[in-house]
Amino acid sequence: MNDTLQTWLGGQIQALKEQNLYKPLVVMDSPSGARITVNGRPGIINLSSNNYLGLANHPKLKEAATEAVKRWGAGAGAVRPIIGTMQVHMDLEKRLAEFKHVEATLVFQSGFTANAGVIPTITDGDDAIITDELNHASIIDGVRLSKASRKIYKHNDMASLKEALIDTQGAKKRLIITDGVFSMDGDVAPLPDIVELAKQYDAAIMVDDAHGSGVLGGGRGTAYHFGVHNEIDVQLGTLSKAVGVMGGYIAGSGALIDWLVQRARPFLFSTAHTPATAAATIAAIDLMENDPSFTERLWENARYWKAGLQALGFNTGISETPITPVMVGEEAAAQALQRALLEEGVMALAIVFPTVARGKARIRSMPSAMHSKEDLDDALGAFERAGKRLGLI
Ligand SMILES: *Cc1c(COP(=O)(O)O)cnc(C)c1O
């Protein structure tokens, strides 16, 4: 071991602890569900998972995964372009393209790697990327991998986007990138306005719909919700959140997918999904398509939850989706609220710097289709007691 490195690591960790930015892992001892076992305590109400529809532990998905293990084995054995592509991977991509009403899709190991794969692969040094200031970390990293110049516009601010489009008129191609649903505030990108500006200034659009997939537009995402899916060049979806399994995908034209298969580095150089992952995901799409009650229950619970928190006097920010922030401000106060909630039997994690700006710490709560009214009422009771004890309401 190298002393210089080990001393540096110790110092970094100590500094995080002193700033209340150190976050130990929370370990579940149960499947992801409405109530979970945490630190040996069963029955904790889970408001922190992205398992919006309750598909992660759904019997149909488990059965599909089990059957796939029996049919195809535990692993794919290689990267997709060598000899890791199985028929089940192709079936999933075809199924996803039909579901999304696009020409073609390509699945990556995760939403994160889909961003790292697509952004540098479709932009060059003489291009410009125009990106919302609150875009997800994986977009930021994808942009860093590109040789294109970059321009950051103010969050959801169309005047600022227009300015960026005017400033980058010398670029060969322009790519506007936005989250569909913003993961920390739960607000939605004004896609019809973005489409209009993009047309006016000859720019392409990429929407990262990780939190819109399975949630908006009957599960088909934010672009479909607004009816502009044919105007979006690159849609990124995740299979890890509402879809309940793991993975990311790009949906778009046949030419886009063709090019990514040849050039996207995480696709070329990282091993294919396990067959169980692909098969369980197909089962999830079948459920979303054939049973609208999953998304209906999600939205009903989201409305009930938000109204309940607001009635208690909490500030839920600018959310328009099931992502419900409870704005606290100070990092230490958000972490104190997280601890008090856990004592009360509720798992809702504090989100602090660097995930959100300093002084904008919050508890992020996400009701799901799995929660019963009783779960949500119990959780509201916990928020009331913890909030009063800490002087937040
Ligand atoms: C979660 C998330 C991702 C990453 O998706 P994974 O499949 O978990 O890797 C990408 N973009 C956004 C906006 C996200 O919220």
The ligand as an SDF file (V2000), in Angstrom:
LIG
                    3D

 15 15  0  0  0  0  0  0  0  0999 V2000
  -30.7150    7.1580  -13.1030 C   0  0  0  0  0  0  0  0  0  0  0  0
  -30.3980    7.9910  -14.2670 C   0  0  0  0  0  0  0  0  0  0  0  0
  -29.5060    7.5390  -15.2400 C   0  0  0  0  0  0  0  0  0  0  0  0
  -28.7570    6.2590  -15.0890 C   0  0  0  0  0  0  0  0  0  0  0  0
  -29.5510    5.1590  -15.3320 O   0  0  0  0  0  0  0  0  0  0  0  0
  -29.0540    3.7270  -14.8390 P   0  0  0  0  0  0  0  0  0  0  0  0
  -29.7830    2.7730  -15.6910 O   0  0  0  0  0  0  0  0  0  0  0  0
  -29.3770    3.6260  -13.3840 O   0  0  0  0  0  0  0  0  0  0  0  0
  -27.5720    3.6950  -15.0690 O   0  0  0  0  0  0  0  0  0  0  0  0
  -29.2990    8.3250  -16.3580 C   0  0  0  0  0  0  0  0  0  0  0  0
  -29.9360    9.5070  -16.5020 N   0  0  0  0  0  0  0  0  0  0  0  0
  -30.7900    9.9790  -15.5780 C   0  0  0  0  0  0  0  0  0  0  0  0
  -31.4950   11.2810  -15.8100 C   0  0  0  0  0  0  0  0  0  0  0  0
  -31.0480    9.2300  -14.4250 C   0  0  0  0  0  0  0  0  0  0  0  0
  -31.9050    9.7020  -13.5100 O   0  0  0  0  0  0  0  0  0  0  0  0
  1  2  1  0
  2  3  1  0
  2 14  2  0
  3  4  1  0
  3 10  2  0
  4  5  1  0
  5  6  1  0
  6  7  2  0
  6  8  1  0
  6  9  1  0
 10 11  1  0
 11 12  2  0
 12 13  1  0
 12 14  1  0
 14 15  1  0
M  END
$$$$
